[in-house]
Amino acid sequence: MNFGDLVKRSEEEKRPLHEVILEEEYEELGVPVELTRKGAAKILRAIIREGARNFGKKQKTLTGMTGMNAWKMKNYKQKLISEFNRMAMISALSFAESNAAMGRIVACPTAGACGVMSGIVYALWKKDENFDKLLDSFIVAGGIGDVISKKATLAGAEGGCQAEIGSGAAMAAAMLTYYYTGDGEKCAHAAAIALKSLMGLVCDPVGGFVEVPCVKRNATAVNIAIASSEMAMAGIESVIPFDEVVEAMGKVGRALPESLRETGKGGIAATPTAKRILKGLKL
Amino acid sequence: MAILDVLGPVMVGPSSSHTLGALRIARFAYKFSGGIPEKVKFTLHGSFAETHKGHGTDKALLAGILGMRADDERIKDAYKIADKLGVEYEFAQDDLGDVHPNTVLIETWKGGKSYNVMGSSIGGGEIRIVRIRDVECDIDWEYNTLVLVMKDKPGAMAGILKRITKNIANLYMRRVNAAENRAIGIIEIDENLPKEDLKRVGECDYVYELFYIPRD
């Protein structure tokens, strides 16, 4: 399935993109449109609920390597970014820390990258509290993630961090763009710009644990998603279409050595400091 | 992959393969044992053995055998809860052979009977049950699963299939003990199996034991 084909179909049939995505799901898997929509609503409600519960909370992770980041960000008055970015970052850190502390999260698209989409969902919710509009945009994000999972991968062990955080940022960029414009083509450009910005990102967790650098990457990626969406809404287009960017990302992932695919053996995981931290870990 | 699998699931962290997948394998074993066992032994292989503590794999496994669901926040207190319930547990590490790096063998004891299930967590929370009661299989638990210990005699399986009124997706059968004429059958079914079907299969004199493991 091409995302470009879905956008084309939506334009030709003059129907909203989220409806076309649900329809495609029915044609491919036989899942009734209403069932997918209801399922997505349930997941969305879980994000909003958990987002509120953990926002800026002090959290200790399983190994203790990281934590307290959401709390620090919440108690800081930002100097540069907007209030929306700040909310999304605090929420992204909260989700990522909750994940590393065995708290309840939504693996959208994966557990390690749960903060990007969830953080932006929560910030959008706090801004407008418009559930139906948010749900339509959430479904479009699902369409982006679905295409990536079919043409490339969403797993860090297969494609590196670009497949997890990169995909999360692409989904979130499309979600934001759809929320504000309802324009499918702009969504594809936003997702493409985000994924290109994170292309090649390796998966190098210290000790193999979903903590360092994963927690903070969730929060920085939120800003990449927002910036990509702003660019697309300004009319900036990705020279390379989204579907081709996804294929390229899949190929880059396959070209990554195993040490940079979630094994905890390369990248920052192989630094002297990482090795020293691991020696001192008491588990 | 369906859109809802991309957008979810709601789960307890930190890892879909090391936490969610582990919990699902143990939950399968919990249902297979017919509830919380008196004693359980987990033998961890490969990556599960190496990194289980930092991923909470041990807690997820214990929570699963206690019947907890993937989004239950009591998972991190699994040790305490197991102690409170008086469940005896043991974790071991061993080479389980030529299997997926994230594999665990779960042995349980309940009411004088022993059970064993081996499963692999293959990524994204997906699992494969690769052995049940020492019989090799390949179950993703996307279906409702019926496991039968039966007499190995002509017509036995045909008789069982006749009593199942729902559509069958997959079917495995293997003779496990030629001297005692015993075989194990594993049947995967799309829909939920009605109680009457289960009762009628259980009534066959060539069915010794019957386990029904509905999907989550």
Interface residues (C-beta under 8 A of the other chain):
Chain A: I21 E25 L29 V31 T36 G39 A40 I43 A46 T61 L62 T63 S98 N99 A100 A101 M102 G103 R104 I105 V106 A107 C108 P109 T110 A111 G112 C114 F138 I139 A141 G142 G143 G145 D146 S149 K150 L154 A155 A157 E158 G207 G208 F209 V210 E211 G264 L281 L283
Chain B: M1 A2 I3 L4 D5 V6 L7 G8 P9 V10 M11 V12 G13 P14 S15 S16 S17 T19 L20 S47 E50 T51 K53 G54 H55 G56 K59 D71 E73 I75 K76 G123 G124 G125
